Amino acid sequence: MINRSNPNFSDAPGRRSVPRNYVRAKTSCPHIDVTIVTPYYNTKEFFVETFLSVLAQSLQNWEWLIVDDGSPDQAAVDRLARFAATDERIKIVRQENAGTAAARNTGFHHSTGRYICLLDHDDELEPTYLEKCVWFLDSNPEFAFCNSYSVIFDEQEFLWTTGFERGKAFLQANSGPPISVVRRTAFKDCGGFDASIRVLYEDWDFWLAMAKTGYWGYTIKEYLQWYRKLGSGRYEQILQSGYKNDRFAKDMQTKYAGLYKRFPNPVRHHLQPYEAIETHALASNPLAKNPLGRRIMFIVPWMVTGGADRVNIDLIEGLTARGHDVTICATLLADHQWEHQFSRITPDIFVLPNILRESDYPRFLDYLIRSRQIDTVVIAGSTIGYQLLPYLRTVSPDVAFVDMCHVEEPHWMNGGHPRFGVGYQDLLDLNIVTTAHLGKWMHERGADEARIKVMHTGVRATVSSLSDARALIRAELSIPADRPLLVFSGRLCAQKRPLLLAEILKAARDAGLIFQILVIGDGDQRVPFEALLRKYQLTAHVQMLGSVPHQRWLDILAASDILLMPSQYEGISISLLEAIATGVVPVVAQVGGHAEIVSSDVGVLIPHRNDEVQDYVDAIHRLISNPAELQQMSKQCQALASSKLSWEGMIEKFLALLDEAHQLRVAQPRYPISPSLGRELSTQALECMRLSDIANQPWSAKGARAMFLDVARAIARFSTKFNKTRLGRVISRNRLVQSIGLAVLNRLQRSSSKS
């Protein structure tokens, strides 16, 4: 998966060393899910990349019909024969040269798959492309075809996000590459491609023919297809010949004039009250068992910048390095900024809301468990993951289920996900917590402590990318070499108490301490925090760096002396662990599991109390006024990280706990649940999710904007009627009234945009 903020266009799917090898099981399938149809004409060497990207698909239940459109180049014909001989699912169909449209129709007539994948000979697919498209169409029957966002690569490089959502605008211009997956019935009903079109635009005509037949498609909001742009490509050759897009557009608008009034407009299904759950998966994709290790599914809420996600990445990287296979399912519709980070480790990643209607979550998870022969499911912070446990436990009795929790959240759901860990413990073989403090918290709320196991988060030896990071970073940020440098890292939110941080810094400055501090992170309390810095005249002491890449954070740590972290609550902060591994001495709140890590010889713990601001100032003063003690603590920090908090130790501990979970599953099985009760509890869980979404909608950005528009429209309607009266005209012309009205509207608009 490409990093959309910093794309590497050379990292095409067919050029990668595949981190996961999908192998078909010997079990026969009742049908073919996808027929891939590829026109082939004098194809060059880069066809090998297309070939490799198809072989690497997570959905292995496919056939590939390659239609040789009368290639005169014998080298290209021989190349195709060599590739086809490597896999019995690849079939070559030959025809006299008739063009791309005719070749696709020929492929369709020889196909047997439920779906037809249109793939040109020089394009490439991300590993999960076919599987996601098939499941999208199975889950969303209102759509007849689908594709995804595109990576345009080779001689031109850019990201393309325009797709089928343009609807009627397709009458004006085509929107993107022809790579798509199409329902077999829809392909047949529309009559296929117009074989008389020999100049590039046959796919444009095909989509409009689909629309005329009453069908339309959807573009999945993930970069799953790679479209090669060459100077010698068909499109470029047509432009060089003088053929104009406008001419064909006029032909299309004439041919499909009726679509202006009746263009199909399917929309994705919204979850209905107590919607029935389908249990049978249409897709058939049995994959061979991993001969080297376990197959583990992580059910996570999202893949975003955060401590829990960093732990997940480190764990999954360690597991795959030891030969285990990992599948990741994210259950929230979010901006998954770190998805590309996870995809470096495993391609088997599914963001459920992107492809499924909510009522299909249970059967899709069941399908993945069966398809991959998954033996262990880890729930890591996903609410719906916990709530679907009764169903998953019923349909997968031979799977071990564990959860992993980091911190209780007192202001969210009466404790957050650890509370779910307590409530669903009877369906979990093991609870894994990253602090003994959290294990005690769960036991105090009724959990069986024998089923709770502590695994402290490990951290790798942190290495700066700079040979002399301390000097270089300080020079870059204009910090003198001998100036004590503090660092704070975390979300600027209530949990991290940035406003208290401002008070600590003011008190330290007032006490005559000489220091500078780097504040890394962003959040909803950044504005009031910066306001306090200005009020206290601290801007000369503080540099706000915002969110920074992980490697930049490690470089900054190498230049720092003291980590300052006055949190309201924590598990064990990843920032704390990485600071310790770098030798940065922590002065942190005595909360969560910090006392399990920070002893008096590696840092200072500050308890919550009335005088804690002064406690922080005293600790900072003690350390910066005693360089020898600070240096000794720094060495002790690094020694602690390499022993008790090592990354390798965490991976070994996690695998040992999974083994224990499997032993408990057999020796002390959990309470059985009937399939019908499992389905009903899943229905109740989805209904809870539906009602929660409805309740939260007014507070979402979309809901706030809608509320603003409703209020604005109501004011406009009232003003129109009121201005028709004599009194209304007098009042509305008053400048004070006008200014008040404008201020109210501006206030509403600001509130909606902040939400």
N, C-alpha and C positions, 0 to 999 in steps of 0.2 A: 504494500500500500504506500503510495507516494506521500511525502511530507508536503502538504499543500502550502505551507508557509515558507518552505525552503526546498523546492522540488529538485530532485536529481533525475533529469530526463534520460540519463544513460542507464539507469537501473531498470531496464525493461524486464518483464517477467521471464522472457526466454533467454535472458543473459545471466540469470541468478543461479547461484548454487542453492538448490532448493532446501530450506531448513526442515521440510517435512515431506516424506515420500508417501503419497497415497497409492496404495496397492489394492486392486480388486480382490475380494474374497472369492473362493472357488464356488460359493453358493450361486446358483443360477437365479436370474431376475425374471419376474413374470412378464416384463415388457422393457422396451428401451425408453428411457426418459427423454433423451435429447438426440436428435440427428443434427450434426454440424454439417453445413453445406458450404463448400469453398470452391469458387471458380478458380481455375488454374490456367495461366497462359504465360509460357516462357518465364516462369518465376525464377528469380535470382537466388543467391545463396542465403539471403536473410529469411527464406522460408523455414530454415532450421529453427529460428526463434519462434515462429508461429507454431511449428510442430511441437517444440518443447513446452510451450505454454499450454497447449492442449493436453499433452500427456500428464502435466502437473496439476490438472483440475481435481478439486476435492470431490466433485461428483464424477465418479468413474463409470457410471451406467450410461455410456454414450456410444454412438456409432458416428463415423466421420466419412461422409461422401465427398470426395474431391473430384470435381468435374474438369477433366482436361479439355479445354475449349480449342482443340486442334492445334496444340503447341508445335510449331515447326522446329524449335530448338531441341535437338536430340539430348543435349546435356541436361536441360530442364526436365525432359521426359524421363531420363535415366535417374535423375535425382529423386523425382517423385516415386518411381518404382522402388528405390532403395528404402525410402521412408515407409512406404506402405507395407513392405515386407516385414517390418519390425513389430507390427501389431495387427491381429486379425480383425480388429474393429474398424480398421481403415480400409475403405473400398474405393477403387478408382473407376470412374465412369468416363468414357471418352465420347466426344461428339465432334462433328465438323464445326469449324469456327463459326459461332453465331452470336457471340457477345455475352457479357456478364449476366444480363437479365435471363436469357435463354438457358445459361448454365445453371442458374439458381433454380429455375423451373424444372430442369432435368434432375437436379439433385433432389428436389421435393418429390418427384414422381417415383424415385427409387428409395425413398426414406420410409422408416417404420416408427420413428420416435413420436412421443406425445407432443413434443415441441420441436421446432426447427430453429437452430441457431445460425444466423447469417454471419459468416466470418470470411473476410477476404484473406488472400494468401500472404499478405505482408503485415497483418495486424496481430495483436497479441492480447491475451486475457490474463487478468489476475487469477490466482488459484481458486478462489471461491465464486468466480463470476457465474458459471453455469448453475451451481447449486443455489445461489441466491436468486437468480432469475426464475428458476423452476419453482422455488418455494414462494416467491412473490406472486407468481401467476396462480399457483395452487391456492394461495391464501387470499388472493384478491381477484375473484372470478369476473369482476366487472371490467377488467382490462384484458385486451387481446394480445398484447405484446409489451415488452419492456426492454430497456437498455440501462445504461448508467452514465454518470459523468465520465468524461474522456480525458486521457493524457495524450496530447498531440506531440509526437516526438520525431526524431531524426533531423531532417534539414530545417524544420520549423519546430519550435518548442513553446507550448503554452498549455494551460489547463482550460478545458471546455465544459461549462456547466449548463448550457442551454439544451433543452430537450423537448420531450413531448408535452410538457406543461404549457407550451405556447399555443397548442390547440389550433384555432382558426388561423393564427398567424402563419401556419404552414402553407397557406394559399399564397403568401407573399414570398416566402423563401424557405428552403430546406434548413434543418437545424441540427447539423451534426453528422457524425459518421453513421454508416449503414449497419454497423454491428448491432444486432438485436436478437432476442429470443421471442419466437412467435408461436401462438397456439396453432396446432395443425389444422383444426377446423376453420380458424379465421383465414389462414393462408389459402385453403381450398375455396372458401366462400367468396373471397375477393377476386379469385381467378389467377392469383400469382402475379408475376411480373409481366409487364408489357414488353415482349421480346422485340418489338419493332424499335424500341429506344436503344440506340447503340452508343449514346454520347453522355456518359456519366450519370445522368439524372434519373436513372431507372428506379432508384430507391425512393426518390421524392414522389414520383408517380405512384409507387407502390403504397406509400403511407396514405396518400390521398384516396387511392382506390379502397384501402381499408376503411377510411372515414366514410366514404360513400356507401359502403356496405354496412355501416353502423358500428364499426369497431374503432377503438383508439387505445393508446398505450401510455406507459408511465416510465419516467426516468428515475432510477434509484440514485439517491444522493450520496454515492460513493464512487471513487475513481477506480473502476474495475476493468475498464477497457482502454487499450493503447492503440492509437490510430497513427500509422506511419505517414508522414508527409515528405514526399520526395519531389525534387525539381523535375524529375522525369515521370511523375505520376500522371494518371489519366486527367485529373482536373487541370493540372498545369499545361498539359499538351492541348487540351481543348481551348484554354484561354489563349495560348499562343496561336492557335489556328484561327482566332477571330470569333469563335462562337461566344455568344453573350448569354449570361444568366437571365437577363431581362426578357429575352425572346422566349425562352422556355417557360419562364414564370407566366407570361401572358397566355401561352398555350395551356398551362395548368389551370389558370383562372377561368379560362373559357370551358375547358373540359369538365371542370368540377364546380361550375358556377353555383349549382344548387347548394353546395356546402356552406355558403355564406349564411344561409338561413337555418340550416339544420346540422351543424357540425356536432358530432358526438362529444359529450363532456362527462365521462365517467369520473367519479370521485371515490376516494378510499373510504371504506366502510368504517363507521363509528361504532364502538362497542355498545350493544343494546343491553337493557336491564336483564340480568340473569340469563345472558346469552348461553345457548347450549354449546358444549365443548365437543368438537370432533376428536376422535381418538385414533382414526386410521390415517396413516401417512400415505399419500399417493406416490411419492418418490420412493424409488427402490435403489439403495446405494450401500450394499454390504461391503465393508472394507476389511482387509486382512488384519488380524491381531498384531499388535506391536511385539515383535520377538525379543526386543531388548529391554523392555520395562513396562511401566504402567501407562495407561491412558487416562488422563485426568481432565475433568472439565471444571473450569472456574466460572462461576456465575457472579458477575460483578455489576454494579450499577452503571459505571461509565469508565472511560479511559481519559482522565483529565490530569492536570498538574496537581499533585497532592502527595502527602506522605504515604497513605494507604496504597495508592497506585504505584509509587516507587517500590514499596515492599513487594507488591504483586509482580512487577517487572523483574526484580531481583530473584524472587522465588522461581518464576517461570523460566528465567534464563538458566538458573542452576539445574532445574529439572530436565530441561531439554538437553543441556550439556551432558547429562548423565544417561541419555538415551530414552527418556520418557517423552511421550507425546502429550501435548496440551491443547485443549480446545477452550476458547474464551467466548462466553455469551454475555453481552452487555444489555441490560434491561431497560435503560432510560433513554429517552429522546434527548440528546444533549450534544454539545459541541465537543466531540471526542478528540481533543487536541493531541493526545498521546497515542492514538491508534497506530500511527506509523511506528512508534517506539515498540509497541507490542508485536507488530507484524514483522519486525526484524528477527524475532525469536520464534514465532509460530505464525503461519498464514491462516490458521484455522480460527478465524475471528468472525463473530456474527453479532451485529447490533440489531437486536430483535425488532424494535419499532421501525427500522428502515425497510424491512421486508415483510413483516407479518401483521395481520390483524391480531389484536390482543388475545382473542379467544383461541388462537392457534399457538400461543406460547407453550402450553402443556404438551401438545402432540409434537411440536418441533423439538423440544428438549428430549422427549422420549425417542424421537427419530435419531437425533444425534448420538444418544447413548447406545442405541442399537447399531447404528451405522458404524460408529468408531469402536464398538466393543469397549466402551468406557467402563472402568472398574471403580473409579473414585470421583465423587462430585464434591467440590469445595465451594461453599457459599461464602462470599467475601463482601459483605456490605450491601447485598441486594434484598430489599424488602419483599418483592414478589418472589424471589428465590426461596425465601423461608416459607412463604404462603403456599407455594406449589409443592412443598415437601410431601404432604400426604399423598398426592397423586403420583409423584415421581417414585416414592418409596413403594407404592403399590405395583407399578408397572416395571420396576427395576429392583427386584428383591435381592439380586446378587451384587448390587453396587453398595459400596461404603459411602456414607454421607457424613461430611464434617463441615463445620463452619470455622471462620477465623475472624476474631474481633480484636480491636486495638484499644478502644477507649469508650467509656460510657459517656453519653451526651445528656447531661441532666436537663437541658432546656429543649430537647427534641424527643418526642415520643416516649417520655418518661424513662430515658436511658438510652434510646437509640437502638442500634442493632444488637448490642449485648442483651438487651431486654428480650429481643426475639430469640436469641440464643438460649435464654432461660425458658421461654415459653414453648419453644419447639424442641427442647432437649430430648424428649422421649422419642423423637424421630431422627435424631442425630446419633451416630455411633460415637462421636467424640466432639467436644468443644475445644478449639485451639485458641489460646489467648496469648498476647505478647507481653503481658505483665502479670505478676502474681497479684498485684493490687486488683486488677480487673477480675481475676478468678475469684478472689474473696468477695468482691462486689456481687458477682453472679450467685455465689453460694448463699450470701445473705438474703437473696431474693428467691431462694427456693431451689436452686440448681444442685444437682448431685455433684459434689466436689470430686468424686472418684472419676467422673467422666470429663473433667476439665483439666487440660494439660497446658503448661506454660512453655512457650517457645519465644525466647527473646529475639527481637529483630537483629539480624546481623548486618554488618556493613563491610564493604570491601576496603582495602587499604586505599585511601583516596589519594590520587595522584594528580597534581596540577599539570596542565598542558604546557606550562611555561617553565623553562629551566630555572629562572630566578623570579618566581611569581611575586614574592614579597616586595622586592625592589621595583619590579615593573608595574605592578598594580598600584603601589603607593605613588610612584612617579606619575602614572596616568591620572590618578585622582587627586594629585597635589597634596599628599599626606606626607609629612616629614618622616624620615626613616626611624627616628627615635620617639615619635608620637604614639602613645598607647591607642590602639585601634580596637574599638568594640564593634560587634556586628549583631544585627537582629534579622532573623529570617522567618517569614510566615505570612499567612493571610492577615491583612489589617482588618480584623473583625473582633467582635466582643470576646471571643475565646482567647485571643492572644493579648488582649488588654493593651493596645497601643496608646490609649490615653493615659494609662498608668505609666507607660514607658516615658511619655513626655514629662510627667511629674518627676520621675527618677532622674532624667537627664537635667532637668532644671535644678533639682536639689544637688546633684553632683557638681554642676557648674557653680552654683552659689557657694558650695563648700570649697571652691578654689581648685578643683581637680582639672587637670589639663588632659583632654582626650578628644577623639573624634569617633563618630559612629556611622556605620553604613547600614541603612535600612532597606532590606530587600523584601519585596512583596507588594501586593496590591489588595484592595478590598473596600468594603463599604465605609470603613472608618478612616480611610486615607485623608479625606477632605478635613474632617474635624481634627485629625492628628496634625496635619500641616498647619491648620489654623492655630493650634496650641504652640507649635514651634515658633511661629511668627510672634505670637503674643508674648512668649517667654524669651524672645530674641535668641533662639537657639540655632538659627539657620547656618551660622558659621561653624557649628559643631556637628551638624547632621547632613549627610548626603542621602537623598532619596533615589534609589536605583531602580525601583519598580521590579517587575518580574524579570528574571534573567535565566538563560539556559543553564542546565545543570553543570556543564563544564565550567562556565563562567563563575558559578557559585563556588566550585571547588578552588578555582584560582583566587577568589576573594578570601576564602578561608585561609589559604596559605599566607595571605598578607595580614591576617587578623591575630589578635591576642586573646580576646575575651568574647564569649557568646553570652548575650543578655537575652533572657526569655522569661518574662513575668506572667506566664499564661494563667488563665482561670482554671483550666483543666487540660490534661494531656493523657495519652497512653505513655509511649516513649517517643518523643519527637524524632523523626528522621534527621532533621537539621541538627539536633543535639548529637545523635550518633555520628554523623559525618564530621561535625566539629571536633568531637573527641578523637576520631580517627586521624584528624589532621593535626591534633595537638593544640587546638583552641580550647582554653579553659572555660568551662561553663559556670555561669552564675544564673541559676534558673529557679523557678518556683518549685516548691516541694509539693508536687501534685502527681497523681497517677503513679506510674512506675519509675519516676525519676529517682526515687530513693533506692531503687534496686540497682541503679547504674552509677549514680554520682555519690561516691563516698568522699570523706573529708580530704583525702589525698589527691583527688582528681578535680575537685571543684567545690562550689558552695551552693547549698540548698537554702532557699528563703521561704519560710512558711507564710501562709496567708495570715496576717494580723494587722492591727491598727498601725503599727510602726514599720510596716514592711518597706516603705520607700526609703527610710533611713537605713534599714538592713541592707538594701541593695547598694546604697551609697557607701556604707562601711565596707562591704565586700569588695567593691570596685577599688576603693582607696587602698585597702590592704594589699591587693594584688599588684596594682600599678606602682605602689611605693616599695614593693619588695620583688625586684626582678628575679632574684635567685629562686624564690619560692614559686613564682609564676613559671619559670623555666622547668623546675622540678615537676610541678603539676602537669605541665605540657607533656613531658616524657611519660609520666604515669598514665595519662590519657591514651597515648598511642599504644602503650603496653596492654592496657585494658581492651582496646579495640581488637588487637591481634590475637587475644586469647579468648576472653568470655564473649566477645561480640563479633566474632569473625563471620564473614559471609558463608564460607564453606561449612562452618559449624551449624549455621542456621539451616542450610539445605539438608545436611545429614539428620538433624533433629526432626525436620519436617517429614522426611521420608520414613523415619522411625515411627513417628506418630501415625502416619498413614498405615503402616504395617500393623500397629496396635489397633487402629480403627477396624481393619479387616478381621483381626483376631476376635475383637469384641462382637463384630457382626455375626460371626459364626458361633462363638461360645455363649454370648449373652444377647440374643437377637432382640430387636426392638418390637414394640407391640404391633401386631398385624392390623392392617386397615383394608376393608373390602374395596374392590375397584369402584363400586357405585358411590361409596362414601368419599373416596378419593376424588372422583369427578365432581361431586357436589361441593366439597370443600374448595376445589379449584374455582368453581363457579362463584362461590362466595368471595374468594380472594379477588377475582377479576371485578366483581361488583363493587367491592371495597375500593379498588383502584379507580374504577369509573367514577364513583361518587367523590373520591378525593380529588380527581382531576377537575370535576365540576366545581367543587368548593374552592379550589385554588385558582380557577380561571380568572376571576376578577382581579387577582393580585399579580397575575402574570403580566408581562409586557404587552402581550396581545390583548389581554382582557382590559388592562388599564387604558390602552389606546381606544378600544371599543367604548369604554365607559366615557372617555373624554368626548368622543364623537357623539355619543348619545346625548350628553349634557349640552354640547355645543348646538346640536340640532334643536333640542328643546328650547334653548335660549333664543335661537334664531326664529323659531315658530312663534314664541311668545312676543318677541320684539316686533315681528311683522304685524301681528294682530293689534298689539298695543299702539304702534305708531299710526294706526288708522284713526285713533281717537285724538281729540284735541289735547287732552291732558298728556297723552303719550308723546305727541310731537313736541310739546313744551319740555317735558322731562328729558327726552332723548337728545335734545339739542344742548342740554346743560353740560358744560365741560367737565365738571366734577363727576357727574354721573358717567360720562363717557370714559374718563380715566379709571374710575372704579371698575366698570365693566370690563375694560381691557385688562386690568390687573388680575381680575378673577379668572378670565380665560387663559392668561399667561400662566397663572399658578396651576390651573388644571392641566395645562399642556406639559408643564415641567414635571408635575407629579406622574403623569402617564409615561413620560419618557424615562424617568428614573426607575419606574417599576419594570 
